[in-house]
Amino acid sequence: MTQVGQPAPDFELGDQFDRKIKLSSFKGKCNVMLLFYPLDWTPT
């Protein structure tokens, strides 16, 4: 488990166009914020 203040482990996800994006591809270029939210049509 990653602790607060520690670097995030490298991972790969698909974007909205199903292109593979790696966290490491942003290193040194910009800040990254990763958000998760329920689908818009589900009750919360």
C-alpha positions as CSV (number, residue, x, y, z in Angstrom):
1,M,0.0,0.0,0.0
2,T,1.3,3.5,-0.9
3,Q,1.6,5.8,2.1
4,V,0.8,9.5,2.1
5,G,3.8,11.5,0.8
6,Q,5.3,8.5,-1.0
7,P,5.5,8.4,-4.8
8,A,2.7,6.5,-6.5
9,P,3.6,3.2,-8.2
10,D,3.7,3.3,-11.9
11,F,0.5,2.0,-13.5
12,E,-1.3,1.9,-16.9
13,L,-5.0,2.8,-17.6
14,G,-7.1,3.2,-20.6
15,D,-8.3,6.8,-21.3
16,Q,-11.8,7.8,-22.7
17,F,-10.6,6.8,-26.2
18,D,-9.2,3.4,-24.9
19,R,-5.6,4.5,-25.5
20,K,-3.2,3.1,-22.9
21,I,-1.7,5.8,-20.7
22,K,1.2,5.2,-18.2
23,L,1.6,7.3,-15.1
24,S,5.4,7.4,-15.8
25,S,4.8,9.2,-19.1
26,F,3.8,12.3,-17.2
27,K,6.9,12.4,-14.8
28,G,8.6,15.7,-14.9
29,K,6.1,17.2,-17.4
30,C,3.0,18.1,-15.3
31,N,1.0,17.3,-12.2
32,V,-1.4,14.4,-12.3
33,M,-4.7,14.0,-10.5
34,L,-6.5,10.6,-10.6
35,L,-10.2,10.7,-9.9
36,F,-12.7,7.9,-9.5
37,Y,-16.5,8.5,-9.4
38,P,-19.6,6.4,-9.7
39,L,-21.2,6.2,-13.1
40,D,-23.5,9.1,-13.8
41,W,-26.6,6.9,-14.0
42,T,-26.1,5.0,-10.7
43,P,-27.4,6.0,-7.3
44,T,-24.9,7.3,-4.8
